[in-house]
Amino acid sequence: MTEPAGPVFTRGRTLVLVILLVGFGAGFVKSFERAPAGFFQPRSIGGAVDAKPRFETRFVSGGETPQTHAPSLVELNDGGVRAFWFAGSREGAKDVEIHTAVFHPARAVWRGESPVASRAGTQRSLLRYIRKLGNPVAVRAANGQIRLFYVTVSLGGWGGSSVTMTTSADDGKTWTPARRLITTPFFNLGTLVKGTPFLYDDGTLGVPVYHEMIGKFGELLRLDKTGAVIDKQRLSSGNDSLQPVVLAQSDRNATVLMRYAGKQPPKRVLRVSTDDAGQHWSHPEKSALSNPGAALSGVVLADGRVLVALNDVEGNRDQLSLVASRDGGVTWKTVITLENQPGVRGHPLDRARYLETAEALARDSDATLSDPAGHARAAAAQMCRGAGCGFEFSYPYLIQARNGEFHLVYTWNRSFIKHLRFNQAWLDQRSGETGNDQRH
Amino acid sequence: MINVTDLTGLAGATLALTASLPLAPPIRRLKRIHIGMLMGAAAIVVSAPIGPLPLAAYARGWFGDLSVTTNVLLVIGIFPHLSGRRLVDRGQETAICRLVAVTALVFYPLALGLGPFDPYRLGYGSPWFLTGLLTLALGAWIGRFHLITTCIALAVLAHAMAWNESTNLWDYLLDPLVSIYAIFVVLSGVVRAVARSGGRDAC
């Protein structure tokens, strides 16, 4: 091509000024419509509906896929509980889907495991290529709809993640087409979700997320009632914090616990706090809670106590405990150690002994299981490698239902999702029993 | 039903894919009418579903929605190949490339986690950020850098109209593709200027 002739627009100074005035006029109008900062809305759920201590365990998933991971929960309008988790041949595989099932409290059973989101379906909704799916979390929005957030990756590993959202107006029976949240300026890469979302007092939604590309740090998204992102705050910076969990103790006070992803010992849960509803956050500091760099989950009780489920050892994910704090996360006491396989820590089991142990654990976890040996074999398929077999009880997700009951789900040996249901009476009993227990 | 933001996003991806065609030497030698026809055909091909998605959707999956600045620069880049005339003076392009390059070099490291300050947060409707942009746009207008003023004003307008999927103004002003392009062009201009002692920038 020959050198182009002179420019078309050599004048138009007035036109540019008009564009400027129109553009910024619209921009300032939109800016003034922006929602003011909200306050936290701490949940104040009272005691249990019955005074008798209740503690039950069972499996949520039915072993439809070789691997399951990262469960979350949301309470339904009828008092039931819906769980979500990702399931497929292996983490990061193209066949991974988001599965769901519903717990019926009266019958104490999980029913209707089915996929709620797939890679192909998400791709069609988003009109963009999707390579894999990851962590799902759900929340009931102020308008009563359930919003499900899950991780989608178009490019590369988990560092290439973004958060996708879908909504249900009928408690999870049907879902709207997925839409993507834009949360970073660099190809929208690097944002994942894991912590429990929560409501602000103005009906906007707080979604704890984390950035995992180049740096690793916690962030907090704020979504308006339509699900659009209207703010994003950094809860930490650098390269050593992941998966924040926001625990609001009052309308202005909240503690955030984060998984420590650094290499500097000791490995402890990171803690930040605010006393002005999140306008400012303290600098992250290591708490007294040991953790191997694994996800945790928690709730704030009506009496102000913070109850957290986590792997409370530094090395592995083979011990899972409930711990409680009366001082906003400064000091902690163990309520109960739920899973513990210290005998195998650092000393992998051979397959035969692993199958025997896993079968016993499966039977103890769910008395109604018809084939606990099958559960053990499924666990071995995920947890046995060349050096031997190990146990993993990870990625807990804890909620308190409106009737005061607690529901905890977590990954059981990467092959099943396990569910614990307990009430305030059981918790108080355990707390009494462990009044002089190990202080963290 | 397809969203408006999907249409604008796919249109941007289609524009980016077809705009690269005239860069190929065999195509540059064609007549303008043939280049136009070729680009039109390419736009149809990349927009049509091949398998589950159109090629433009795959591109959109990788690089996201394009900023207003990128779209404007793509149109400016295509225009001479189709009309034989520049859309704006070369100095206007040089100025916006320099501004984009400097902004990107400061913005992206901070927005991706270097330190506690996140400039990306300002894009969620901060009136102070908007005031700063207005000052910059007015300054550019006074200095007759009209392409800068136009890009900023169109980005603010597109953000107000929710033109793209993003709710953050930064995504309308800047994206990684235009940033990489601007940094590359500015650096090569500097290298050429040093080599030839006063050579002219290309952007």
Interface residues (C-beta under 8 A of the other chain):
Chain A: M1 T2 P4 A5 G6 P7 V8 F9 T10 G12 R13 V16 L17 I19 L20 V22 G23 F24 A26 G27 F28 V29 K30 S31 F32 R34 A120 Q123 R124 L126 L127 R128 Y129 I130 S154 L155 R179 R180 I182 T184 P185 F186 F187 N188 G190 H211 M213 I214 G215 K216 F217 A228 V229 I230 D231 K232 Q233 R234 S237 G238 N239
Chain B: I2 N3 D6 G9 L10 P22 R28 R29 R32 P52 L53 A57 Y58 R60 G61 W62 F63 G64 D65 F79 P80 H81 S83 G84 R85 R86 L87 V88 D89 F107 Y108 A111 L112 G113 L114 G115 P116 D118 Y120 R121 G123 Y124 G125 S126 P127 L130 L133 L134 A137 L138 W141 R144 H146 T149 T150 I152 A153 L154 A155 V156 L157 H159 A160 M161 E165 S166 T167 N168 L169 W170 D171 L174 D175 P176
